Amino acid sequence: MFLFRMGVGRFLGRYFYVNQFVASCSRRSLFVYNRAAQPSLGYSAPKRSAVVPVSTAVAATMAAAATAAAAAGAGAVVYESTVSKPVRAEDIPEDAARLPHHVKDSSGNHVKFRNPYPSAGDPKPTMFQTLRAILTAKIQGNLPTPSTSEAQIPCCTPQFSPSRDNAGGSGSLRATWLGHACYYVEFPSGLRVLFDPVFEDRCAPVQWMGPKRYTQPPCKLAELPVVDAVVISHSHYDHLSYHSIKEIQTHHPSAWFFVGLGLEKWFKASGVENVVEMDWWTDVKLTLTPQGDNNKGEREGRSIEAEISCLPCQHSSGRNGLDHDRTLWASWGVKSGGKNVWFGGDTGYRRVPQLPVTQWKDPAADYGPEYESLPKCPQFKQIGERKGPFDLGLIPIGAYHPRWLFSWMHANPYDAVEIFKDTRCARAMGIHWGTWVLTSEEVEEPPRLLRDALRQSGIEEEGVFGVCKIGETKEF
């Protein structure tokens, strides 16, 4: 169990995948990028309506939802949703246009993805190297196991808006933290977006082993009033859950899922048809159109539009030993109703070398003058310049220690503040902490370091970039 607590669960998850969406061994499939089916952007199907049933069960659920909405009277509106084909964003960085994150073999065939900048470092540690380094540090007493017995991570019952009017049409953006990297965001347009939902007890291939929750979800997925879009950053188990995806599909059958290249196959094998896979620097338009005569009252039956952008980040992907980096990881931008949100998902900022053991207990050691020359990921400034400014950033701040092992793929709070500035976010909330023990920092350390990082950057410690209770809603 210690290996999972030290963050190795993520690495083991890549090598020991248990396929959870089929019962027959003969039907098991791996996650691969189907170049033949998706020759350019990874998605070339025509526009589809999200209210078209994909199975008898889904059709029945949708019929029940429509009946309930009709019975509710004029206060409820039934929406039909459509998604445009992904298109390459305008004014993308010159080097990004060459798709440097795509890796091809000698025959020119796509084989996997990569982080294209020196900030990620190269080569990456192998699973064996990772295990050996962690065990050696543990034996030498340099890698204590974090305790959760006295952790005080506050939690409260969410207070979602009862309708798409968003608390009387105040024009504010409402964001509710549901634990780890999961946020439920209510846009003033009426759009409702769910980011990286994982509601299982363990973020692992199986539920009898792996990192176990020390804080519980503040609600059930069935209690979310509306879900129009679900955004997935990548395939790691603490960000993508089969059971959570299926539960969302059951209670919100019209929801669309937006994922990186290569993940469409996983979703369709799971029985999810409303899925769009996208490459970095591509956009789609999501349109919700009120249907029938019952279209008065809530927002007066107006259409809802959103631009959803797949954007870069510095990370990895995989759920077994054979699909490492075969699907694309991404950050995301969602713009609707005059509000703009950036979701960092899971990302690193720069790769830190192995520091002397005497510096391990100093969280800011790698921001000393001797490390100023370390390459920083340029993609966040590119995002801020082309897609910002953002009203809200959801930025990871946890799962970062030891830095020499995880810095290339996980930002610490000091990195997070730099990302916050690069992406031109007006305000931000810290994610990717407070739920599972994935690495060796103290579970309550990320918020403390965040305040210190803000102070060192000359940014107010309160009201700009912070954290909240699990289940708490903030307005922006």
DOBALO-966218 format. One record per residue (C-alpha): residue number from 1; z, x, y; chain. Coordinates in Angstrom, 2 decimals. Layout:
// residues N
LUMNU   nr       c3       c1       c2  kette
LUMNU  NUM        Z        X        Y      A
...
END
This chain:
// residues 476
LUMNU   nr       c3       c1       c2  kette
LUMNU    1     0.00     0.00     0.00      A
LUMNU    2     0.65     2.90     2.34      A
LUMNU    3    -3.02     3.86     2.32      A
LUMNU    4    -3.94     0.42     3.63      A
LUMNU    5    -1.21     0.58     6.23      A
LUMNU    6    -2.54     3.89     7.43      A
LUMNU    7    -5.93     2.36     8.11      A
LUMNU    8    -7.63     3.43     4.90      A
LUMNU    9    -8.04    -0.20     3.95      A
LUMNU   10   -11.02    -0.31     6.28      A
LUMNU   11   -12.58     2.64     4.51      A
LUMNU   12   -11.76     1.34     1.03      A
LUMNU   13   -13.25    -2.00     2.00      A
LUMNU   14   -16.60    -0.31     2.35      A
LUMNU   15   -16.46     1.05    -1.18      A
LUMNU   16   -14.75    -1.67    -3.19      A
LUMNU   17   -16.40    -4.90    -2.13      A
LUMNU   18   -15.58    -8.14    -3.91      A
LUMNU   19   -18.29   -10.70    -3.26      A
LUMNU   20   -16.43   -13.82    -2.21      A
LUMNU   21   -19.24   -16.28    -1.76      A
LUMNU   22   -20.61   -16.59    -5.30      A
LUMNU   23   -18.94   -17.22    -8.64      A
LUMNU   24   -21.62   -15.82   -10.91      A
LUMNU   25   -21.88   -12.03   -11.26      A
LUMNU   26   -25.63   -12.36   -11.72      A
LUMNU   27   -25.96   -13.85    -8.24      A
LUMNU   28   -24.06   -11.15    -6.37      A
LUMNU   29   -25.95    -9.60    -3.51      A
LUMNU   30   -25.36    -6.79    -1.07      A
LUMNU   31   -25.89    -6.79     2.67      A
LUMNU   32   -29.17    -5.10     3.53      A
LUMNU   33   -31.47    -5.29     6.50      A
LUMNU   34   -34.63    -7.12     5.39      A
LUMNU   35   -37.30    -5.37     7.39      A
LUMNU   36   -40.12    -7.39     5.86      A
LUMNU   37   -38.53   -10.68     6.85      A
LUMNU   38   -37.52    -9.51    10.32      A
LUMNU   39   -40.17    -7.03    11.48      A
LUMNU   40   -39.18    -6.71    15.12      A
LUMNU   41   -35.90    -8.16    16.37      A
LUMNU   42   -34.38    -9.27    13.12      A
LUMNU   43   -34.98   -12.97    13.81      A
LUMNU   44   -38.39   -14.60    14.08      A
LUMNU   45   -37.84   -18.20    13.01      A
LUMNU   46   -38.85   -21.04    15.35      A
LUMNU   47   -36.33   -23.06    17.31      A
LUMNU   48   -34.09   -25.12    15.09      A
LUMNU   49   -31.73   -27.95    15.81      A
LUMNU   50   -28.14   -27.36    14.83      A
LUMNU   51   -27.76   -31.03    13.92      A
LUMNU   52   -30.29   -30.79    11.12      A
LUMNU   53   -28.16   -31.01     7.94      A
LUMNU   54   -28.35   -27.97     5.66      A
LUMNU   55   -26.65   -29.63     2.70      A
LUMNU   56   -25.36   -33.02     1.60      A
LUMNU   57   -21.78   -31.97     2.42      A
LUMNU   58   -22.72   -30.80     5.89      A
LUMNU   59   -24.75   -33.94     6.50      A
LUMNU   60   -21.77   -36.09     5.56      A
LUMNU   61   -19.45   -34.10     7.81      A
LUMNU   62   -21.84   -34.39    10.74      A
LUMNU   63   -22.28   -38.11    10.18      A
LUMNU   64   -18.52   -38.52    10.20      A
LUMNU   65   -18.28   -36.51    13.42      A
LUMNU   66   -20.93   -38.63    15.08      A
LUMNU   67   -19.19   -41.82    13.95      A
LUMNU   68   -15.86   -40.59    15.32      A
LUMNU   69   -17.47   -39.67    18.62      A
LUMNU   70   -19.08   -43.08    18.90      A
LUMNU   71   -15.78   -44.78    18.13      A
LUMNU   72   -14.11   -42.77    20.86      A
LUMNU   73   -16.20   -44.57    23.45      A
LUMNU   74   -17.72   -43.19    26.62      A
LUMNU   75   -15.34   -40.24    26.73      A
LUMNU   76   -17.09   -38.38    23.90      A
LUMNU   77   -20.61   -37.03    23.88      A
LUMNU   78   -22.60   -35.93    20.85      A
LUMNU   79   -24.68   -32.83    21.53      A
LUMNU   80   -27.76   -31.44    19.84      A
LUMNU   81   -27.98   -27.65    20.04      A
LUMNU   82   -31.03   -25.40    20.00      A
LUMNU   83   -31.35   -21.62    20.18      A
LUMNU   84   -34.35   -19.75    21.52      A
LUMNU   85   -35.91   -16.78    19.78      A
LUMNU   86   -34.26   -13.47    20.76      A
LUMNU   87   -36.15   -11.57    23.44      A
LUMNU   88   -35.73    -8.03    24.65      A
LUMNU   89   -33.62    -7.97    27.81      A
LUMNU   90   -35.26    -6.87    31.04      A
LUMNU   91   -34.50    -3.45    32.53      A
LUMNU   92   -32.94    -1.97    29.42      A
LUMNU   93   -32.14     1.77    29.42      A
LUMNU   94   -35.21     3.91    28.79      A
LUMNU   95   -33.73     5.60    25.74      A
LUMNU   96   -32.56     2.25    24.31      A
LUMNU   97   -36.15     0.99    24.33      A
LUMNU   98   -36.92     3.61    21.68      A
LUMNU   99   -34.31     2.06    19.36      A
LUMNU  100   -32.39     5.30    18.72      A
LUMNU  101   -29.75     3.41    16.74      A
LUMNU  102   -32.29     2.55    14.02      A
LUMNU  103   -32.53     5.11    11.21      A
LUMNU  104   -35.77     5.38     9.24      A
LUMNU  105   -36.68     7.27     6.10      A
LUMNU  106   -39.59     9.70     5.71      A
LUMNU  107   -41.95     6.77     5.17      A
LUMNU  108   -40.93     5.11     8.40      A
LUMNU  109   -38.93     2.33     6.74      A
LUMNU  110   -35.68     1.15     8.29      A
LUMNU  111   -32.69     2.18     6.17      A
LUMNU  112   -29.56     1.81     8.32      A
LUMNU  113   -28.06     2.03    11.82      A
LUMNU  114   -26.22     4.78    13.67      A
LUMNU  115   -24.37     5.58    16.88      A
LUMNU  116   -27.01     7.44    18.89      A
LUMNU  117   -24.84     9.39    21.36      A
LUMNU  118   -22.75    12.59    21.08      A
LUMNU  119   -19.61    10.61    21.98      A
LUMNU  120   -19.47     9.41    18.36      A
LUMNU  121   -19.54    12.93    16.97      A
LUMNU  122   -21.30    14.09    13.85      A
LUMNU  123   -20.88    14.24    10.97      A
LUMNU  124   -18.48    11.39    10.26      A
LUMNU  125   -15.62    12.05     7.82      A
LUMNU  126   -16.29    10.94     4.27      A
LUMNU  127   -13.93     8.65     2.42      A
LUMNU  128   -12.56    11.62     0.46      A
LUMNU  129   -11.99    13.65     3.63      A
LUMNU  130   -10.23    10.69     5.25      A
LUMNU  131    -7.92    10.15     2.29      A
LUMNU  132    -7.11    13.84     2.01      A
LUMNU  133    -6.37    14.16     5.73      A
LUMNU  134    -4.09    11.13     5.76      A
LUMNU  135    -2.21    12.14     2.61      A
LUMNU  136    -1.75    15.69     3.88      A
LUMNU  137    -0.39    14.45     7.21      A
LUMNU  138     1.92    12.03     5.40      A
LUMNU  139     3.28    14.71     3.06      A
LUMNU  140     3.92    16.99     6.04      A
LUMNU  141     5.83    14.19     7.78      A
LUMNU  142     3.36    13.86    10.64      A
LUMNU  143     2.22    10.32     9.90      A
LUMNU  144     5.11     7.85     9.75      A
LUMNU  145     4.59     4.32     8.49      A
LUMNU  146     4.89     1.81    11.35      A
LUMNU  147     7.66    -0.74    10.92      A
LUMNU  148     7.07    -4.42    11.58      A
LUMNU  149    10.58    -5.62    10.72      A
LUMNU  150    11.75    -5.67    14.33      A
LUMNU  151     8.41    -6.28    16.03      A
LUMNU  152     8.59    -8.80    18.84      A
LUMNU  153     5.02   -10.03    19.25      A
LUMNU  154     5.44   -13.36    21.08      A
LUMNU  155     3.55   -16.40    19.86      A
LUMNU  156     3.15   -19.95    21.18      A
LUMNU  157     1.26   -23.12    20.33      A
LUMNU  158    -2.20   -23.17    21.97      A
LUMNU  159    -2.95   -25.74    24.65      A
LUMNU  160    -6.67   -26.35    24.44      A
LUMNU  161    -8.56   -28.56    26.86      A
LUMNU  162    -8.84   -32.06    25.35      A
LUMNU  163   -12.46   -32.42    26.46      A
LUMNU  164   -15.39   -30.40    27.72      A
LUMNU  165   -14.38   -31.28    31.29      A
LUMNU  166   -12.15   -28.19    31.09      A
LUMNU  167    -8.95   -29.58    32.57      A
LUMNU  168   -10.53   -31.75    35.18      A
LUMNU  169   -13.53   -29.58    35.98      A
LUMNU  170   -11.56   -26.91    37.89      A
LUMNU  171   -14.38   -24.41    37.42      A
LUMNU  172   -12.09   -21.90    35.73      A
LUMNU  173   -12.66   -19.99    32.53      A
LUMNU  174    -9.95   -20.55    29.91      A
LUMNU  175    -9.35   -17.93    27.19      A
LUMNU  176    -6.86   -18.27    24.32      A
LUMNU  177    -5.84   -15.34    22.12      A
LUMNU  178    -5.68   -16.36    18.46      A
LUMNU  179    -4.59   -12.94    17.17      A
LUMNU  180    -6.22    -9.53    16.58      A
LUMNU  181    -9.78    -9.67    17.98      A
LUMNU  182   -10.11   -13.47    17.90      A
LUMNU  183   -10.43   -15.35    21.18      A
LUMNU  184   -11.35   -18.97    21.88      A
LUMNU  185   -13.07   -19.23    25.25      A
LUMNU  186   -13.67   -22.47    27.17      A
LUMNU  187   -16.37   -22.14    29.83      A
LUMNU  188   -16.44   -24.45    32.87      A
LUMNU  189   -19.88   -25.63    31.72      A
LUMNU  190   -18.22   -27.21    28.68      A
LUMNU  191   -19.35   -24.48    26.27      A
LUMNU  192   -16.80   -23.43    23.65      A
LUMNU  193   -17.12   -20.00    21.99      A
LUMNU  194   -15.05   -18.44    19.19      A
LUMNU  195   -15.05   -14.65    18.79      A
LUMNU  196   -14.37   -12.80    15.50      A
LUMNU  197   -12.27   -15.45    13.70      A
LUMNU  198   -10.22   -14.11    10.77      A
LUMNU  199    -7.39   -16.44     9.77      A
LUMNU  200    -6.59   -15.00     6.32      A
LUMNU  201    -3.26   -13.43     5.46      A
LUMNU  202    -4.90   -10.14     4.53      A
LUMNU  203    -7.99    -8.51     6.03      A
LUMNU  204    -9.28    -7.09     2.76      A
LUMNU  205   -11.76    -7.82    -0.03      A
LUMNU  206    -8.99    -9.59    -1.95      A
LUMNU  207    -5.89   -11.50    -0.88      A
LUMNU  208    -3.46    -9.73    -3.24      A
LUMNU  209    -3.83    -6.27    -1.72      A
LUMNU  210    -4.54    -4.80     1.68      A
LUMNU  211    -3.15    -5.10     5.24      A
LUMNU  212    -0.89    -8.15     5.43      A
LUMNU  213    -0.26   -10.13     8.60      A
LUMNU  214     3.02    -9.57    10.37      A
LUMNU  215     2.17   -12.27    12.92      A
LUMNU  216     0.71   -15.61    11.94      A
LUMNU  217    -2.24   -17.48    13.51      A
LUMNU  218    -0.99   -19.81    16.26      A
LUMNU  219    -3.04   -22.72    14.94      A
LUMNU  220    -5.43   -23.75    12.20      A
LUMNU  221    -9.18   -23.53    12.57      A
LUMNU  222    -9.32   -27.29    12.02      A
LUMNU  223    -7.25   -27.74    15.20      A
LUMNU  224    -9.90   -26.22    17.47      A
LUMNU  225   -11.32   -29.21    19.36      A
LUMNU  226   -14.92   -27.96    19.69      A
LUMNU  227   -16.81   -24.87    18.53      A
LUMNU  228   -20.37   -24.47    19.78      A
LUMNU  229   -20.89   -20.79    19.05      A
LUMNU  230   -19.21   -18.18    16.85      A
LUMNU  231   -19.81   -14.56    17.81      A
LUMNU  232   -19.28   -11.82    15.20      A
LUMNU  233   -19.02    -8.19    16.27      A
LUMNU  234   -19.53    -6.57    12.84      A
LUMNU  235   -18.88    -6.84     9.12      A
LUMNU  236   -15.45    -5.18     8.67      A
LUMNU  237   -12.88    -7.45     7.04      A
LUMNU  238   -10.63    -7.73    10.09      A
LUMNU  239   -13.60    -9.19    12.03      A
LUMNU  240   -15.61   -11.14     9.46      A
LUMNU  241   -14.00   -13.46     6.93      A
LUMNU  242   -15.85   -15.56     4.38      A
LUMNU  243   -13.11   -18.18     4.12      A
LUMNU  244   -12.75   -18.53     7.89      A
LUMNU  245   -16.51   -18.86     8.33      A
LUMNU  246   -16.66   -21.59     5.68      A
LUMNU  247   -13.76   -23.47     7.26      A
LUMNU  248   -15.47   -23.37    10.64      A
LUMNU  249   -18.64   -24.70     9.06      A
LUMNU  250   -16.67   -27.55     7.49      A
LUMNU  251   -14.97   -28.68    10.69      A
LUMNU  252   -17.71   -27.71    13.15      A
LUMNU  253   -21.01   -28.04    11.28      A
LUMNU  254   -23.09   -27.85    14.47      A
LUMNU  255   -21.74   -24.43    15.43      A
LUMNU  256   -24.18   -21.54    15.68      A
LUMNU  257   -23.28   -18.05    14.48      A
LUMNU  258   -24.52   -15.00    16.40      A
LUMNU  259   -24.49   -11.71    14.49      A
LUMNU  260   -25.97    -8.21    14.49      A
LUMNU  261   -29.11    -7.28    12.58      A
LUMNU  262   -28.77    -7.44     8.82      A
LUMNU  263   -25.94    -9.99     8.64      A
LUMNU  264   -28.11   -13.10     8.49      A
LUMNU  265   -28.53   -12.60     4.75      A
LUMNU  266   -24.76   -12.64     4.21      A
LUMNU  267   -24.37   -15.87     6.15      A
LUMNU  268   -27.23   -17.64     4.40      A
LUMNU  269   -25.91   -16.54     1.02      A
LUMNU  270   -22.62   -18.11     2.15      A
LUMNU  271   -24.38   -21.42     2.83      A
LUMNU  272   -24.59   -21.04     6.62      A
LUMNU  273   -28.03   -21.84     8.04      A
LUMNU  274   -27.27   -21.94    11.77      A
LUMNU  275   -27.24   -18.16    12.19      A
LUMNU  276   -29.16   -15.89    14.55      A
LUMNU  277   -29.16   -12.13    14.02      A
LUMNU  278   -29.90    -9.94    17.02      A
LUMNU  279   -30.53    -6.35    18.01      A
LUMNU  280   -28.89    -4.52    20.90      A
LUMNU  281   -30.24    -5.47    24.33      A
LUMNU  282   -31.65    -8.83    23.23      A
LUMNU  283   -30.85   -12.25    24.65      A
LUMNU  284   -31.04   -15.83    23.44      A
LUMNU  285   -30.62   -19.13    25.23      A
LUMNU  286   -28.29   -21.70    23.67      A
LUMNU  287   -28.86   -25.26    24.91      A
LUMNU  288   -26.62   -28.25    24.17      A
LUMNU  289   -28.30   -31.58    24.95      A
LUMNU  290   -26.41   -34.90    24.96      A
LUMNU  291   -27.79   -37.43    22.50      A
LUMNU  292   -28.08   -41.23    22.46      A
LUMNU  293   -26.62   -43.79    24.84      A
LUMNU  294   -23.09   -42.51    24.50      A
LUMNU  295   -23.58   -39.78    27.09      A
LUMNU  296   -21.45   -40.83    30.02      A
LUMNU  297   -17.94   -39.86    30.97      A
LUMNU  298   -17.46   -36.37    29.62      A
LUMNU  299   -19.39   -34.14    32.03      A
LUMNU  300   -21.56   -37.21    32.71      A
LUMNU  301   -23.68   -36.25    29.72      A
LUMNU  302   -25.15   -33.13    31.32      A
LUMNU  303   -26.84   -30.44    29.25      A
LUMNU  304   -24.98   -27.18    28.68      A
LUMNU  305   -26.81   -23.87    28.78      A
LUMNU  306   -25.69   -20.36    27.93      A
LUMNU  307   -27.19   -16.89    27.71      A
LUMNU  308   -25.88   -14.89    24.77      A
LUMNU  309   -26.59   -11.16    24.79      A
LUMNU  310   -26.23    -8.68    21.94      A
LUMNU  311   -25.09    -5.40    23.47      A
LUMNU  312   -24.21    -1.89    22.22      A
LUMNU  313   -20.87    -0.44    21.22      A
LUMNU  314   -19.72     2.61    19.23      A
LUMNU  315   -18.51     1.71    15.78      A
LUMNU  316   -19.63     1.25    12.16      A
LUMNU  317   -20.06    -1.43     9.51      A
LUMNU  318   -19.69    -2.02     5.81      A
LUMNU  319   -17.94    -4.10     3.17      A
LUMNU  320   -18.65    -1.94     0.10      A
LUMNU  321   -19.69     1.56    -0.84      A
LUMNU  322   -23.38     0.75    -0.84      A
LUMNU  323   -23.83    -0.99     2.53      A
LUMNU  324   -22.32     1.56     4.89      A
LUMNU  325   -23.93     1.08     8.33      A
LUMNU  326   -26.61    -1.19     6.85      A
LUMNU  327   -25.74    -3.99     9.29      A
LUMNU  328   -25.49    -3.63    13.05      A
LUMNU  329   -22.23    -3.58    15.01      A
LUMNU  330   -22.31    -4.89    18.57      A
LUMNU  331   -20.47    -6.00    21.67      A
LUMNU  332   -21.55    -9.28    23.25      A
LUMNU  333   -22.06   -10.95    26.60      A
LUMNU  334   -21.86   -14.72    27.07      A
LUMNU  335   -22.80   -16.31    30.39      A
LUMNU  336   -22.46   -20.04    31.12      A
LUMNU  337   -21.39   -22.29    33.97      A
LUMNU  338   -21.27   -19.44    36.46      A
LUMNU  339   -18.87   -17.35    34.33      A
LUMNU  340   -19.67   -14.14    32.48      A
LUMNU  341   -17.63   -12.77    29.54      A
LUMNU  342   -17.95    -9.43    27.74      A
LUMNU  343   -16.54    -9.15    24.23      A
LUMNU  344   -15.96    -5.56    23.14      A
LUMNU  345   -15.21    -6.48    19.52      A
LUMNU  346   -14.36    -3.10    18.02      A
LUMNU  347   -15.45     0.15    19.61      A
LUMNU  348   -14.69     3.78    20.29      A
LUMNU  349   -15.35     5.63    23.54      A
LUMNU  350   -15.31     9.35    22.71      A
LUMNU  351   -14.53    11.52    19.73      A
LUMNU  352   -11.35    13.56    20.03      A
LUMNU  353   -10.88    16.76    18.00      A
LUMNU  354    -7.82    17.32    15.83      A
LUMNU  355    -5.02    18.20    18.22      A
LUMNU  356    -2.05    20.46    17.43      A
LUMNU  357     0.67    18.54    15.62      A
LUMNU  358     2.98    19.13    18.59      A
LUMNU  359     0.69    16.91    20.71      A
LUMNU  360     0.43    14.04    18.24      A
LUMNU  361     3.36    12.18    19.79      A
LUMNU  362     1.84    12.32    23.27      A
LUMNU  363    -0.59     9.37    23.42      A
LUMNU  364    -2.26    10.72    26.57      A
LUMNU  365    -2.63    14.29    25.30      A
LUMNU  366    -6.37    14.06    24.78      A
LUMNU  367    -6.82    12.99    28.41      A
LUMNU  368    -5.55    16.35    29.61      A
LUMNU  369    -7.80    18.69    31.62      A
LUMNU  370    -8.82    20.70    28.54      A
LUMNU  371   -10.52    17.59    27.13      A
LUMNU  372   -12.35    16.38    30.24      A
LUMNU  373   -15.64    17.70    28.90      A
LUMNU  374   -15.62    15.51    25.79      A
LUMNU  375   -18.73    13.29    25.79      A
LUMNU  376   -18.12     9.66    26.76      A
LUMNU  377   -20.18     6.80    25.41      A
LUMNU  378   -22.77     5.99    28.14      A
LUMNU  379   -23.52     2.50    26.84      A
LUMNU  380   -20.66     0.80    28.64      A
LUMNU  381   -21.89     1.87    32.07      A
LUMNU  382   -25.33     0.69    31.03      A
LUMNU  383   -23.86    -2.69    30.11      A
LUMNU  384   -21.98    -2.95    33.40      A
LUMNU  385   -25.03    -2.01    35.45      A
LUMNU  386   -27.40    -4.40    33.68      A
LUMNU  387   -25.25    -7.30    32.51      A
LUMNU  388   -22.20    -7.12    34.77      A
LUMNU  389   -20.15    -7.81    36.63      A
LUMNU  390   -18.06    -9.77    34.17      A
LUMNU  391   -15.35   -12.27    35.04      A
LUMNU  392   -13.49   -11.40    31.84      A
LUMNU  393   -13.58    -8.53    29.38      A
LUMNU  394   -12.03    -8.77    25.92      A
LUMNU  395   -11.41    -5.10    25.19      A
LUMNU  396    -9.83    -3.48    22.10      A
LUMNU  397    -6.66    -1.45    22.69      A
LUMNU  398    -5.20    -0.87    19.19      A
LUMNU  399    -5.70     0.87    15.81      A
LUMNU  400    -6.25     4.34    17.24      A
LUMNU  401    -3.76     6.83    15.70      A
LUMNU  402    -4.23     9.56    14.63      A
LUMNU  403    -6.81    10.08    17.35      A
LUMNU  404    -8.74    12.84    15.61      A
LUMNU  405    -9.51    10.40    12.80      A
LUMNU  406   -10.11     7.09    14.58      A
LUMNU  407   -11.06     7.88    18.20      A
LUMNU  408   -14.81     7.79    17.60      A
LUMNU  409   -14.62     4.17    16.41      A
LUMNU  410   -11.41     2.77    17.99      A
LUMNU  411   -10.50     2.92    21.67      A
LUMNU  412    -6.91     3.57    22.64      A
LUMNU  413    -5.54     2.00    25.87      A
LUMNU  414    -6.66     4.98    27.97      A
LUMNU  415   -10.19     4.63    26.60      A
LUMNU  416    -9.98     0.87    27.13      A
LUMNU  417    -9.28     1.28    30.84      A
LUMNU  418   -12.32     3.54    31.17      A
LUMNU  419   -14.42     0.95    29.32      A
LUMNU  420   -13.01    -1.73    31.63      A
LUMNU  421   -14.21     0.22    34.66      A
LUMNU  422   -17.57     1.14    33.13      A
LUMNU  423   -18.44    -2.45    32.21      A
LUMNU  424   -17.48    -3.76    35.67      A
LUMNU  425   -15.03    -6.38    34.45      A
LUMNU  426   -13.04    -8.12    37.18      A
LUMNU  427   -10.21    -8.80    34.73      A
LUMNU  428    -9.59    -8.10    31.05      A
LUMNU  429    -7.37    -8.93    28.10      A
LUMNU  430    -6.41    -6.49    25.34      A
LUMNU  431    -7.45    -7.34    21.78      A
LUMNU  432    -7.40    -5.66    18.35      A
LUMNU  433    -3.63    -5.30    18.06      A
LUMNU  434    -0.50    -7.26    17.13      A
LUMNU  435    -1.69    -8.72    13.82      A
LUMNU  436    -2.19    -6.19    11.00      A
LUMNU  437    -0.97    -2.63    10.55      A
LUMNU  438    -4.27    -0.77    10.35      A
LUMNU  439    -3.28     2.68    11.66      A
LUMNU  440    -0.11     4.64    12.35      A
LUMNU  441     0.86     3.90    15.96      A
LUMNU  442     3.90     1.68    16.54      A
LUMNU  443     2.82    -1.95    16.50      A
LUMNU  444     4.13    -2.63    20.03      A
LUMNU  445     2.82     0.59    21.54      A
LUMNU  446    -0.66    -0.54    22.76      A
LUMNU  447     0.59    -2.79    25.62      A
LUMNU  448     3.00    -0.08    26.81      A
LUMNU  449     0.27     2.54    26.89      A
LUMNU  450    -2.07     0.10    28.60      A
LUMNU  451     0.31    -0.21    31.54      A
LUMNU  452     0.56     3.58    31.75      A
LUMNU  453    -3.23     3.97    31.58      A
LUMNU  454    -3.68     1.45    34.39      A
LUMNU  455    -1.10     3.24    36.51      A
LUMNU  456    -2.83     6.58    35.98      A
LUMNU  457    -6.14     5.01    37.03      A
LUMNU  458    -4.63     3.50    40.17      A
LUMNU  459    -5.02    -0.08    38.92      A
LUMNU  460    -2.36    -2.76    39.29      A
LUMNU  461    -0.28    -2.99    36.12      A
LUMNU  462    -0.07    -6.78    36.31      A
LUMNU  463    -2.78    -9.38    36.78      A
LUMNU  464    -5.87    -7.22    36.17      A
LUMNU  465    -5.94    -5.96    32.58      A
LUMNU  466    -3.15    -7.16    30.36      A
LUMNU  467    -2.04    -8.85    27.16      A
LUMNU  468    -0.55   -12.25    26.40      A
LUMNU  469     1.27   -14.17    23.70      A
LUMNU  470    -0.64   -15.05    20.57      A
LUMNU  471    -1.77   -18.62    21.26      A
LUMNU  472    -1.44   -18.31    25.03      A
LUMNU  473    -4.21   -19.49    27.34      A
LUMNU  474    -5.11   -17.62    30.52      A
LUMNU  475    -7.39   -18.90    33.29      A
LUMNU  476    -9.93   -16.71    35.08      A
END
